[in-house]
Amino acid sequence: MKEVQIKPGALDEIANMIDAKSDADLAGFLGITEKQLESLRYGAGLDILQAAEIVKRREAHIRAAELLNRPAA
């Protein structure tokens, strides 16, 4: 399966959006380990299914914030 990379700054953007206080918070939100998160920060790729799961979680958070009339970021 083809690997993709997360664009620079995207992980920090998501962390800010969810008000993550630690790497553990961000990794938990993304459904990955802290070790995997560190690897992603240093350019490791992920397969399309993993990338889709991250996008799905991000979009769900944004939609929930909209439903609750709260800013997502």
mmJSON file of the N, C-alpha and C atoms, coordinates in Angstrom:
{"data_MODEL":{"atom_site":{
"group_PDB":["ATOM","ATOM","ATOM","ATOM","ATOM","ATOM","ATOM","ATOM","ATOM","ATOM","ATOM","ATOM","ATOM","ATOM","ATOM","ATOM","ATOM","ATOM","ATOM","ATOM","ATOM","ATOM","ATOM","ATOM","ATOM","ATOM","ATOM","ATOM","ATOM","ATOM","ATOM","ATOM","ATOM","ATOM","ATOM","ATOM","ATOM","ATOM","ATOM","ATOM","ATOM","ATOM","ATOM","ATOM","ATOM","ATOM","ATOM","ATOM","ATOM","ATOM","ATOM","ATOM","ATOM","ATOM","ATOM","ATOM","ATOM","ATOM","ATOM","ATOM","ATOM","ATOM","ATOM","ATOM","ATOM","ATOM","ATOM","ATOM","ATOM","ATOM","ATOM","ATOM","ATOM","ATOM","ATOM","ATOM","ATOM","ATOM","ATOM","ATOM","ATOM","ATOM","ATOM","ATOM","ATOM","ATOM","ATOM","ATOM","ATOM","ATOM","ATOM","ATOM","ATOM","ATOM","ATOM","ATOM","ATOM","ATOM","ATOM","ATOM","ATOM","ATOM","ATOM","ATOM","ATOM","ATOM","ATOM","ATOM","ATOM","ATOM","ATOM","ATOM","ATOM","ATOM","ATOM","ATOM","ATOM","ATOM","ATOM","ATOM","ATOM","ATOM","ATOM","ATOM","ATOM","ATOM","ATOM","ATOM","ATOM","ATOM","ATOM","ATOM","ATOM","ATOM","ATOM","ATOM","ATOM","ATOM","ATOM","ATOM","ATOM","ATOM","ATOM","ATOM","ATOM","ATOM","ATOM","ATOM","ATOM","ATOM","ATOM","ATOM","ATOM","ATOM","ATOM","ATOM","ATOM","ATOM","ATOM","ATOM","ATOM","ATOM","ATOM","ATOM","ATOM","ATOM","ATOM","ATOM","ATOM","ATOM","ATOM","ATOM","ATOM","ATOM","ATOM","ATOM","ATOM","ATOM","ATOM","ATOM","ATOM","ATOM","ATOM","ATOM","ATOM","ATOM","ATOM","ATOM","ATOM","ATOM","ATOM","ATOM","ATOM","ATOM","ATOM","ATOM","ATOM","ATOM","ATOM","ATOM","ATOM","ATOM","ATOM","ATOM","ATOM","ATOM","ATOM","ATOM","ATOM","ATOM","ATOM","ATOM","ATOM","ATOM","ATOM","ATOM","ATOM","ATOM","ATOM"],
"id":[1,2,3,4,5,6,7,8,9,10,11,12,13,14,15,16,17,18,19,20,21,22,23,24,25,26,27,28,29,30,31,32,33,34,35,36,37,38,39,40,41,42,43,44,45,46,47,48,49,50,51,52,53,54,55,56,57,58,59,60,61,62,63,64,65,66,67,68,69,70,71,72,73,74,75,76,77,78,79,80,81,82,83,84,85,86,87,88,89,90,91,92,93,94,95,96,97,98,99,100,101,102,103,104,105,106,107,108,109,110,111,112,113,114,115,116,117,118,119,120,121,122,123,124,125,126,127,128,129,130,131,132,133,134,135,136,137,138,139,140,141,142,143,144,145,146,147,148,149,150,151,152,153,154,155,156,157,158,159,160,161,162,163,164,165,166,167,168,169,170,171,172,173,174,175,176,177,178,179,180,181,182,183,184,185,186,187,188,189,190,191,192,193,194,195,196,197,198,199,200,201,202,203,204,205,206,207,208,209,210,211,212,213,214,215,216,217,218,219],
"type_symbol":["N","C","C","N","C","C","N","C","C","N","C","C","N","C","C","N","C","C","N","C","C","N","C","C","N","C","C","N","C","C","N","C","C","N","C","C","N","C","C","N","C","C","N","C","C","N","C","C","N","C","C","N","C","C","N","C","C","N","C","C","N","C","C","N","C","C","N","C","C","N","C","C","N","C","C","N","C","C","N","C","C","N","C","C","N","C","C","N","C","C","N","C","C","N","C","C","N","C","C","N","C","C","N","C","C","N","C","C","N","C","C","N","C","C","N","C","C","N","C","C","N","C","C","N","C","C","N","C","C","N","C","C","N","C","C","N","C","C","N","C","C","N","C","C","N","C","C","N","C","C","N","C","C","N","C","C","N","C","C","N","C","C","N","C","C","N","C","C","N","C","C","N","C","C","N","C","C","N","C","C","N","C","C","N","C","C","N","C","C","N","C","C","N","C","C","N","C","C","N","C","C","N","C","C","N","C","C","N","C","C","N","C","C","N","C","C","N","C","C"],
"label_atom_id":["N","CA","C","N","CA","C","N","CA","C","N","CA","C","N","CA","C","N","CA","C","N","CA","C","N","CA","C","N","CA","C","N","CA","C","N","CA","C","N","CA","C","N","CA","C","N","CA","C","N","CA","C","N","CA","C","N","CA","C","N","CA","C","N","CA","C","N","CA","C","N","CA","C","N","CA","C","N","CA","C","N","CA","C","N","CA","C","N","CA","C","N","CA","C","N","CA","C","N","CA","C","N","CA","C","N","CA","C","N","CA","C","N","CA","C","N","CA","C","N","CA","C","N","CA","C","N","CA","C","N","CA","C","N","CA","C","N","CA","C","N","CA","C","N","CA","C","N","CA","C","N","CA","C","N","CA","C","N","CA","C","N","CA","C","N","CA","C","N","CA","C","N","CA","C","N","CA","C","N","CA","C","N","CA","C","N","CA","C","N","CA","C","N","CA","C","N","CA","C","N","CA","C","N","CA","C","N","CA","C","N","CA","C","N","CA","C","N","CA","C","N","CA","C","N","CA","C","N","CA","C","N","CA","C","N","CA","C","N","CA","C","N","CA","C","N","CA","C","N","CA","C","N","CA","C"],
"label_alt_id":[null,null,null,null,null,null,null,null,null,null,null,null,null,null,null,null,null,null,null,null,null,null,null,null,null,null,null,null,null,null,null,null,null,null,null,null,null,null,null,null,null,null,null,null,null,null,null,null,null,null,null,null,null,null,null,null,null,null,null,null,null,null,null,null,null,null,null,null,null,null,null,null,null,null,null,null,null,null,null,null,null,null,null,null,null,null,null,null,null,null,null,null,null,null,null,null,null,null,null,null,null,null,null,null,null,null,null,null,null,null,null,null,null,null,null,null,null,null,null,null,null,null,null,null,null,null,null,null,null,null,null,null,null,null,null,null,null,null,null,null,null,null,null,null,null,null,null,null,null,null,null,null,null,null,null,null,null,null,null,null,null,null,null,null,null,null,null,null,null,null,null,null,null,null,null,null,null,null,null,null,null,null,null,null,null,null,null,null,null,null,null,null,null,null,null,null,null,null,null,null,null,null,null,null,null,null,null,null,null,null,null,null,null,null,null,null,null,null,null],
"label_comp_id":["MET","MET","MET","LYS","LYS","LYS","GLU","GLU","GLU","VAL","VAL","VAL","GLN","GLN","GLN","ILE","ILE","ILE","LYS","LYS","LYS","PRO","PRO","PRO","GLY","GLY","GLY","ALA","ALA","ALA","LEU","LEU","LEU","ASP","ASP","ASP","GLU","GLU","GLU","ILE","ILE","ILE","ALA","ALA","ALA","ASN","ASN","ASN","MET","MET","MET","ILE","ILE","ILE","ASP","ASP","ASP","ALA","ALA","ALA","LYS","LYS","LYS","SER","SER","SER","ASP","ASP","ASP","ALA","ALA","ALA","ASP","ASP","ASP","LEU","LEU","LEU","ALA","ALA","ALA","GLY","GLY","GLY","PHE","PHE","PHE","LEU","LEU","LEU","GLY","GLY","GLY","ILE","ILE","ILE","THR","THR","THR","GLU","GLU","GLU","LYS","LYS","LYS","GLN","GLN","GLN","LEU","LEU","LEU","GLU","GLU","GLU","SER","SER","SER","LEU","LEU","LEU","ARG","ARG","ARG","TYR","TYR","TYR","GLY","GLY","GLY","ALA","ALA","ALA","GLY","GLY","GLY","LEU","LEU","LEU","ASP","ASP","ASP","ILE","ILE","ILE","LEU","LEU","LEU","GLN","GLN","GLN","ALA","ALA","ALA","ALA","ALA","ALA","GLU","GLU","GLU","ILE","ILE","ILE","VAL","VAL","VAL","LYS","LYS","LYS","ARG","ARG","ARG","ARG","ARG","ARG","GLU","GLU","GLU","ALA","ALA","ALA","HIS","HIS","HIS","ILE","ILE","ILE","ARG","ARG","ARG","ALA","ALA","ALA","ALA","ALA","ALA","GLU","GLU","GLU","LEU","LEU","LEU","LEU","LEU","LEU","ASN","ASN","ASN","ARG","ARG","ARG","PRO","PRO","PRO","ALA","ALA","ALA","ALA","ALA","ALA"],
"label_asym_id":["A","A","A","A","A","A","A","A","A","A","A","A","A","A","A","A","A","A","A","A","A","A","A","A","A","A","A","A","A","A","A","A","A","A","A","A","A","A","A","A","A","A","A","A","A","A","A","A","A","A","A","A","A","A","A","A","A","A","A","A","A","A","A","A","A","A","A","A","A","A","A","A","A","A","A","A","A","A","A","A","A","A","A","A","A","A","A","A","A","A","A","A","A","A","A","A","A","A","A","A","A","A","A","A","A","A","A","A","A","A","A","A","A","A","A","A","A","A","A","A","A","A","A","A","A","A","A","A","A","A","A","A","A","A","A","A","A","A","A","A","A","A","A","A","A","A","A","A","A","A","A","A","A","A","A","A","A","A","A","A","A","A","A","A","A","A","A","A","A","A","A","A","A","A","A","A","A","A","A","A","A","A","A","A","A","A","A","A","A","A","A","A","A","A","A","A","A","A","A","A","A","A","A","A","A","A","A","A","A","A","A","A","A","A","A","A","A","A","A"],
"label_entity_id":["1","1","1","1","1","1","1","1","1","1","1","1","1","1","1","1","1","1","1","1","1","1","1","1","1","1","1","1","1","1","1","1","1","1","1","1","1","1","1","1","1","1","1","1","1","1","1","1","1","1","1","1","1","1","1","1","1","1","1","1","1","1","1","1","1","1","1","1","1","1","1","1","1","1","1","1","1","1","1","1","1","1","1","1","1","1","1","1","1","1","1","1","1","1","1","1","1","1","1","1","1","1","1","1","1","1","1","1","1","1","1","1","1","1","1","1","1","1","1","1","1","1","1","1","1","1","1","1","1","1","1","1","1","1","1","1","1","1","1","1","1","1","1","1","1","1","1","1","1","1","1","1","1","1","1","1","1","1","1","1","1","1","1","1","1","1","1","1","1","1","1","1","1","1","1","1","1","1","1","1","1","1","1","1","1","1","1","1","1","1","1","1","1","1","1","1","1","1","1","1","1","1","1","1","1","1","1","1","1","1","1","1","1","1","1","1","1","1","1"],
"label_seq_id":[1,1,1,2,2,2,3,3,3,4,4,4,5,5,5,6,6,6,7,7,7,8,8,8,9,9,9,10,10,10,11,11,11,12,12,12,13,13,13,14,14,14,15,15,15,16,16,16,17,17,17,18,18,18,19,19,19,20,20,20,21,21,21,22,22,22,23,23,23,24,24,24,25,25,25,26,26,26,27,27,27,28,28,28,29,29,29,30,30,30,31,31,31,32,32,32,33,33,33,34,34,34,35,35,35,36,36,36,37,37,37,38,38,38,39,39,39,40,40,40,41,41,41,42,42,42,43,43,43,44,44,44,45,45,45,46,46,46,47,47,47,48,48,48,49,49,49,50,50,50,51,51,51,52,52,52,53,53,53,54,54,54,55,55,55,56,56,56,57,57,57,58,58,58,59,59,59,60,60,60,61,61,61,62,62,62,63,63,63,64,64,64,65,65,65,66,66,66,67,67,67,68,68,68,69,69,69,70,70,70,71,71,71,72,72,72,73,73,73],
"pdbx_PDB_ins_code":[null,null,null,null,null,null,null,null,null,null,null,null,null,null,null,null,null,null,null,null,null,null,null,null,null,null,null,null,null,null,null,null,null,null,null,null,null,null,null,null,null,null,null,null,null,null,null,null,null,null,null,null,null,null,null,null,null,null,null,null,null,null,null,null,null,null,null,null,null,null,null,null,null,null,null,null,null,null,null,null,null,null,null,null,null,null,null,null,null,null,null,null,null,null,null,null,null,null,null,null,null,null,null,null,null,null,null,null,null,null,null,null,null,null,null,null,null,null,null,null,null,null,null,null,null,null,null,null,null,null,null,null,null,null,null,null,null,null,null,null,null,null,null,null,null,null,null,null,null,null,null,null,null,null,null,null,null,null,null,null,null,null,null,null,null,null,null,null,null,null,null,null,null,null,null,null,null,null,null,null,null,null,null,null,null,null,null,null,null,null,null,null,null,null,null,null,null,null,null,null,null,null,null,null,null,null,null,null,null,null,null,null,null,null,null,null,null,null,null],
"Cartn_x":[0.838,0.0,0.891,0.508,1.293,1.27,2.425,2.516,2.423,1.848,1.744,2.365,2.692,3.234,2.281,2.258,1.45,2.18,1.43,2.069,2.663,3.747,4.385,3.395,3.401,2.528,1.16,0.756,-0.589,-0.793,0.216,0.071,-0.071,0.693,0.571,-0.792,-1.284,-2.604,-3.683,-3.61,-4.585,-4.45,-3.219,-2.994,-3.617,-3.428,-4.03,-5.545,-6.069,-7.508,-8.18,-7.544,-8.151,-7.67,-6.847,-6.288,-5.501,-4.711,-3.874,-2.815,-2.653,-1.659,-0.364,-0.387,0.796,0.752,1.882,1.915,0.964,0.809,-0.115,-1.546,-1.93,-3.268,-3.459,-2.478,-2.585,-2.575,-1.673,-1.605,-2.916,-3.468,-4.743,-5.857,-5.907,-6.923,-6.78,-5.536,-5.278,-5.385,-5.417,-5.508,-4.187,-3.088,-1.755,-0.963,0.195,1.05,1.898,2.451,3.349,4.578,5.035,6.188,5.845,4.645,4.215,4.101,3.594,3.477,4.847,5.807,7.169,7.719,7.477,7.94,7.306,6.009,5.329,5.934,6.292,6.899,8.231,8.901,10.203,10.109,8.91,8.756,8.368,8.072,7.631,6.304,6.122,4.881,3.842,2.621,1.559,0.787,0.122,-0.637,-1.929,-2.562,-3.757,-4.847,-5.019,-6.059,-5.775,-4.523,-4.163,-4.406,-4.017,-4.226,-5.715,-6.513,-7.959,-8.559,-8.069,-8.565,-8.242,-7.056,-6.685,-7.584,-7.814,-8.691,-10.105,-10.582,-11.929,-12.07,-11.085,-11.139,-11.101,-10.272,-10.186,-11.512,-12.079,-13.349,-14.48,-14.507,-15.536,-15.437,-14.221,-14.028,-14.558,-14.246,-14.711,-16.229,-16.845,-18.312,-18.964,-18.398,-18.94,-18.859,-17.744,-17.595,-18.634,-18.906,-19.917,-21.302,-21.62,-22.925,-23.11,-22.024,-22.077,-21.879,-21.768,-21.572,-20.317,-19.258,-17.967,-16.919,-15.947,-14.881,-14.048,-13.662,-12.851,-11.396,-10.983,-9.569,-9.457],
"Cartn_y":[-1.172,0.0,1.246,2.239,3.465,4.247,4.813,5.644,7.114,7.884,9.331,9.977,11.248,11.981,13.099,13.381,14.485,15.782,16.767,18.033,18.716,19.448,20.15,21.073,21.024,21.87,21.294,20.242,19.695,19.105,18.435,17.848,18.937,20.003,21.119,21.791,21.893,22.478,21.653,20.347,19.473,19.576,19.588,19.696,20.978,22.085,23.35,23.287,22.677,22.586,21.828,20.752,19.941,20.355,21.391,21.888,20.8,20.064,19.003,19.628,19.065,19.559,18.767,17.641,16.781,15.942,15.302,14.363,13.202,12.817,11.722,12.102,13.361,13.827,13.746,14.25,14.257,12.843,12.016,10.629,9.903,10.107,9.474,9.913,11.205,11.719,11.106,10.966,10.43,8.914,8.26,6.8,6.117,6.777,6.216,6.292,5.671,5.735,7.006,7.354,8.509,8.268,7.032,6.702,6.921,6.502,6.728,8.226,8.974,10.422,11.051,10.654,11.172,10.839,9.619,9.219,10.08,10.368,11.211,12.607,13.108,14.442,14.496,13.356,13.308,12.75,12.78,12.461,11.046,10.219,8.855,8.911,7.978,7.916,7.052,7.17,6.281,5.803,4.68,4.183,4.986,4.827,5.606,5.408,4.2,3.948,4.691,4.717,5.47,6.965,7.459,8.876,9.207,8.333,8.55,8.579,7.738,7.713,9.029,9.558,10.838,11.955,11.972,12.985,12.845,11.619,11.376,11.917,11.673,12.155,13.68,14.278,15.744,16.348,15.804,16.317,16.129,15.008,14.763,15.801,16.14,17.153,18.511,18.872,20.151,20.186,19.119,19.077,19.137,18.434,18.469,19.885,20.561,21.936,22.846,22.635,23.438,23.184,21.928,21.588,22.204,22.302,22.862,24.376,24.952,26.387,26.87,26.071,26.429,26.397,27.268,27.215,25.952,25.352,24.128,24.445,25.657,26.015,27.214],
"Cartn_z":[0.0,0.0,0.0,-0.734,-0.847,0.468,0.799,1.995,1.624,2.537,2.382,3.611,3.488,4.626,5.011,6.284,6.788,6.468,5.998,5.622,6.851,6.646,7.762,8.476,9.781,10.585,10.868,10.162,10.337,11.73,12.258,13.594,14.654,14.522,15.463,15.336,14.118,13.885,14.586,14.446,15.099,16.616,17.122,18.569,19.115,18.411,18.839,18.78,17.729,17.539,18.683,19.151,20.21,21.593,21.654,22.911,23.638,22.868,23.445,24.336,25.511,26.464,26.4,25.689,25.621,24.349,24.071,22.948,23.195,24.456,24.779,24.398,24.649,24.266,22.755,22.019,20.559,20.0,20.484,20.006,20.284,21.474,21.812,20.883,20.588,19.678,18.293,17.848,16.51,16.443,17.605,17.625,17.326,17.696,17.473,18.774,18.801,19.984,19.943,21.085,21.128,20.258,20.212,19.368,17.891,17.477,16.098,15.809,16.778,16.615,16.398,17.2,17.042,15.658,15.2,13.868,12.781,12.932,11.95,11.92,13.078,13.152,12.412,12.349,11.678,10.266,9.686,8.281,7.925,8.925,8.616,7.864,6.972,6.222,6.915,6.449,6.898,5.693,5.879,4.737,4.601,3.47,3.15,4.197,4.7,5.702,7.001,7.425,8.629,8.411,7.264,6.952,6.929,6.348,6.296,7.696,8.584,9.962,10.67,10.457,11.068,10.54,9.241,8.643,9.197,9.325,9.849,11.267,12.104,13.487,13.542,12.707,12.664,12.218,11.158,10.639,11.646,12.347,13.361,14.474,14.856,15.898,15.432,14.209,13.663,13.615,13.152,13.057,14.428,15.386,16.745,17.309,17.077,17.555,16.907,15.633,14.937,15.511,15.804,16.372,17.756,18.485,19.832,19.829,18.629,18.466,19.18,19.058,19.641,18.54,18.624,17.615,17.763,16.637,16.661,16.933,16.674,16.884,17.782],
"occupancy":[1.0,1.0,1.0,1.0,1.0,1.0,1.0,1.0,1.0,1.0,1.0,1.0,1.0,1.0,1.0,1.0,1.0,1.0,1.0,1.0,1.0,1.0,1.0,1.0,1.0,1.0,1.0,1.0,1.0,1.0,1.0,1.0,1.0,1.0,1.0,1.0,1.0,1.0,1.0,1.0,1.0,1.0,1.0,1.0,1.0,1.0,1.0,1.0,1.0,1.0,1.0,1.0,1.0,1.0,1.0,1.0,1.0,1.0,1.0,1.0,1.0,1.0,1.0,1.0,1.0,1.0,1.0,1.0,1.0,1.0,1.0,1.0,1.0,1.0,1.0,1.0,1.0,1.0,1.0,1.0,1.0,1.0,1.0,1.0,1.0,1.0,1.0,1.0,1.0,1.0,1.0,1.0,1.0,1.0,1.0,1.0,1.0,1.0,1.0,1.0,1.0,1.0,1.0,1.0,1.0,1.0,1.0,1.0,1.0,1.0,1.0,1.0,1.0,1.0,1.0,1.0,1.0,1.0,1.0,1.0,1.0,1.0,1.0,1.0,1.0,1.0,1.0,1.0,1.0,1.0,1.0,1.0,1.0,1.0,1.0,1.0,1.0,1.0,1.0,1.0,1.0,1.0,1.0,1.0,1.0,1.0,1.0,1.0,1.0,1.0,1.0,1.0,1.0,1.0,1.0,1.0,1.0,1.0,1.0,1.0,1.0,1.0,1.0,1.0,1.0,1.0,1.0,1.0,1.0,1.0,1.0,1.0,1.0,1.0,1.0,1.0,1.0,1.0,1.0,1.0,1.0,1.0,1.0,1.0,1.0,1.0,1.0,1.0,1.0,1.0,1.0,1.0,1.0,1.0,1.0,1.0,1.0,1.0,1.0,1.0,1.0,1.0,1.0,1.0,1.0,1.0,1.0,1.0,1.0,1.0,1.0,1.0,1.0,1.0,1.0,1.0,1.0,1.0,1.0],
"B_iso_or_equiv":[0.0,0.0,0.0,0.0,0.0,0.0,0.0,0.0,0.0,0.0,0.0,0.0,0.0,0.0,0.0,0.0,0.0,0.0,0.0,0.0,0.0,0.0,0.0,0.0,0.0,0.0,0.0,0.0,0.0,0.0,0.0,0.0,0.0,0.0,0.0,0.0,0.0,0.0,0.0,0.0,0.0,0.0,0.0,0.0,0.0,0.0,0.0,0.0,0.0,0.0,0.0,0.0,0.0,0.0,0.0,0.0,0.0,0.0,0.0,0.0,0.0,0.0,0.0,0.0,0.0,0.0,0.0,0.0,0.0,0.0,0.0,0.0,0.0,0.0,0.0,0.0,0.0,0.0,0.0,0.0,0.0,0.0,0.0,0.0,0.0,0.0,0.0,0.0,0.0,0.0,0.0,0.0,0.0,0.0,0.0,0.0,0.0,0.0,0.0,0.0,0.0,0.0,0.0,0.0,0.0,0.0,0.0,0.0,0.0,0.0,0.0,0.0,0.0,0.0,0.0,0.0,0.0,0.0,0.0,0.0,0.0,0.0,0.0,0.0,0.0,0.0,0.0,0.0,0.0,0.0,0.0,0.0,0.0,0.0,0.0,0.0,0.0,0.0,0.0,0.0,0.0,0.0,0.0,0.0,0.0,0.0,0.0,0.0,0.0,0.0,0.0,0.0,0.0,0.0,0.0,0.0,0.0,0.0,0.0,0.0,0.0,0.0,0.0,0.0,0.0,0.0,0.0,0.0,0.0,0.0,0.0,0.0,0.0,0.0,0.0,0.0,0.0,0.0,0.0,0.0,0.0,0.0,0.0,0.0,0.0,0.0,0.0,0.0,0.0,0.0,0.0,0.0,0.0,0.0,0.0,0.0,0.0,0.0,0.0,0.0,0.0,0.0,0.0,0.0,0.0,0.0,0.0,0.0,0.0,0.0,0.0,0.0,0.0,0.0,0.0,0.0,0.0,0.0,0.0],
"pdbx_formal_charge":[null,null,null,null,null,null,null,null,null,null,null,null,null,null,null,null,null,null,null,null,null,null,null,null,null,null,null,null,null,null,null,null,null,null,null,null,null,null,null,null,null,null,null,null,null,null,null,null,null,null,null,null,null,null,null,null,null,null,null,null,null,null,null,null,null,null,null,null,null,null,null,null,null,null,null,null,null,null,null,null,null,null,null,null,null,null,null,null,null,null,null,null,null,null,null,null,null,null,null,null,null,null,null,null,null,null,null,null,null,null,null,null,null,null,null,null,null,null,null,null,null,null,null,null,null,null,null,null,null,null,null,null,null,null,null,null,null,null,null,null,null,null,null,null,null,null,null,null,null,null,null,null,null,null,null,null,null,null,null,null,null,null,null,null,null,null,null,null,null,null,null,null,null,null,null,null,null,null,null,null,null,null,null,null,null,null,null,null,null,null,null,null,null,null,null,null,null,null,null,null,null,null,null,null,null,null,null,null,null,null,null,null,null,null,null,null,null,null,null],
"auth_seq_id":[1,1,1,2,2,2,3,3,3,4,4,4,5,5,5,6,6,6,7,7,7,8,8,8,9,9,9,10,10,10,11,11,11,12,12,12,13,13,13,14,14,14,15,15,15,16,16,16,17,17,17,18,18,18,19,19,19,20,20,20,21,21,21,22,22,22,23,23,23,24,24,24,25,25,25,26,26,26,27,27,27,28,28,28,29,29,29,30,30,30,31,31,31,32,32,32,33,33,33,34,34,34,35,35,35,36,36,36,37,37,37,38,38,38,39,39,39,40,40,40,41,41,41,42,42,42,43,43,43,44,44,44,45,45,45,46,46,46,47,47,47,48,48,48,49,49,49,50,50,50,51,51,51,52,52,52,53,53,53,54,54,54,55,55,55,56,56,56,57,57,57,58,58,58,59,59,59,60,60,60,61,61,61,62,62,62,63,63,63,64,64,64,65,65,65,66,66,66,67,67,67,68,68,68,69,69,69,70,70,70,71,71,71,72,72,72,73,73,73],
"auth_comp_id":["MET","MET","MET","LYS","LYS","LYS","GLU","GLU","GLU","VAL","VAL","VAL","GLN","GLN","GLN","ILE","ILE","ILE","LYS","LYS","LYS","PRO","PRO","PRO","GLY","GLY","GLY","ALA","ALA","ALA","LEU","LEU","LEU","ASP","ASP","ASP","GLU","GLU","GLU","ILE","ILE","ILE","ALA","ALA","ALA","ASN","ASN","ASN","MET","MET","MET","ILE","ILE","ILE","ASP","ASP","ASP","ALA","ALA","ALA","LYS","LYS","LYS","SER","SER","SER","ASP","ASP","ASP","ALA","ALA","ALA","ASP","ASP","ASP","LEU","LEU","LEU","ALA","ALA","ALA","GLY","GLY","GLY","PHE","PHE","PHE","LEU","LEU","LEU","GLY","GLY","GLY","ILE","ILE","ILE","THR","THR","THR","GLU","GLU","GLU","LYS","LYS","LYS","GLN","GLN","GLN","LEU","LEU","LEU","GLU","GLU","GLU","SER","SER","SER","LEU","LEU","LEU","ARG","ARG","ARG","TYR","TYR","TYR","GLY","GLY","GLY","ALA","ALA","ALA","GLY","GLY","GLY","LEU","LEU","LEU","ASP","ASP","ASP","ILE","ILE","ILE","LEU","LEU","LEU","GLN","GLN","GLN","ALA","ALA","ALA","ALA","ALA","ALA","GLU","GLU","GLU","ILE","ILE","ILE","VAL","VAL","VAL","LYS","LYS","LYS","ARG","ARG","ARG","ARG","ARG","ARG","GLU","GLU","GLU","ALA","ALA","ALA","HIS","HIS","HIS","ILE","ILE","ILE","ARG","ARG","ARG","ALA","ALA","ALA","ALA","ALA","ALA","GLU","GLU","GLU","LEU","LEU","LEU","LEU","LEU","LEU","ASN","ASN","ASN","ARG","ARG","ARG","PRO","PRO","PRO","ALA","ALA","ALA","ALA","ALA","ALA"],
"auth_asym_id":["A","A","A","A","A","A","A","A","A","A","A","A","A","A","A","A","A","A","A","A","A","A","A","A","A","A","A","A","A","A","A","A","A","A","A","A","A","A","A","A","A","A","A","A","A","A","A","A","A","A","A","A","A","A","A","A","A","A","A","A","A","A","A","A","A","A","A","A","A","A","A","A","A","A","A","A","A","A","A","A","A","A","A","A","A","A","A","A","A","A","A","A","A","A","A","A","A","A","A","A","A","A","A","A","A","A","A","A","A","A","A","A","A","A","A","A","A","A","A","A","A","A","A","A","A","A","A","A","A","A","A","A","A","A","A","A","A","A","A","A","A","A","A","A","A","A","A","A","A","A","A","A","A","A","A","A","A","A","A","A","A","A","A","A","A","A","A","A","A","A","A","A","A","A","A","A","A","A","A","A","A","A","A","A","A","A","A","A","A","A","A","A","A","A","A","A","A","A","A","A","A","A","A","A","A","A","A","A","A","A","A","A","A","A","A","A","A","A","A"],
"auth_atom_id":["N","CA","C","N","CA","C","N","CA","C","N","CA","C","N","CA","C","N","CA","C","N","CA","C","N","CA","C","N","CA","C","N","CA","C","N","CA","C","N","CA","C","N","CA","C","N","CA","C","N","CA","C","N","CA","C","N","CA","C","N","CA","C","N","CA","C","N","CA","C","N","CA","C","N","CA","C","N","CA","C","N","CA","C","N","CA","C","N","CA","C","N","CA","C","N","CA","C","N","CA","C","N","CA","C","N","CA","C","N","CA","C","N","CA","C","N","CA","C","N","CA","C","N","CA","C","N","CA","C","N","CA","C","N","CA","C","N","CA","C","N","CA","C","N","CA","C","N","CA","C","N","CA","C","N","CA","C","N","CA","C","N","CA","C","N","CA","C","N","CA","C","N","CA","C","N","CA","C","N","CA","C","N","CA","C","N","CA","C","N","CA","C","N","CA","C","N","CA","C","N","CA","C","N","CA","C","N","CA","C","N","CA","C","N","CA","C","N","CA","C","N","CA","C","N","CA","C","N","CA","C","N","CA","C","N","CA","C","N","CA","C","N","CA","C","N","CA","C","N","CA","C","N","CA","C"],
"pdbx_PDB_model_num":[1,1,1,1,1,1,1,1,1,1,1,1,1,1,1,1,1,1,1,1,1,1,1,1,1,1,1,1,1,1,1,1,1,1,1,1,1,1,1,1,1,1,1,1,1,1,1,1,1,1,1,1,1,1,1,1,1,1,1,1,1,1,1,1,1,1,1,1,1,1,1,1,1,1,1,1,1,1,1,1,1,1,1,1,1,1,1,1,1,1,1,1,1,1,1,1,1,1,1,1,1,1,1,1,1,1,1,1,1,1,1,1,1,1,1,1,1,1,1,1,1,1,1,1,1,1,1,1,1,1,1,1,1,1,1,1,1,1,1,1,1,1,1,1,1,1,1,1,1,1,1,1,1,1,1,1,1,1,1,1,1,1,1,1,1,1,1,1,1,1,1,1,1,1,1,1,1,1,1,1,1,1,1,1,1,1,1,1,1,1,1,1,1,1,1,1,1,1,1,1,1,1,1,1,1,1,1,1,1,1,1,1,1,1,1,1,1,1,1]
}}}
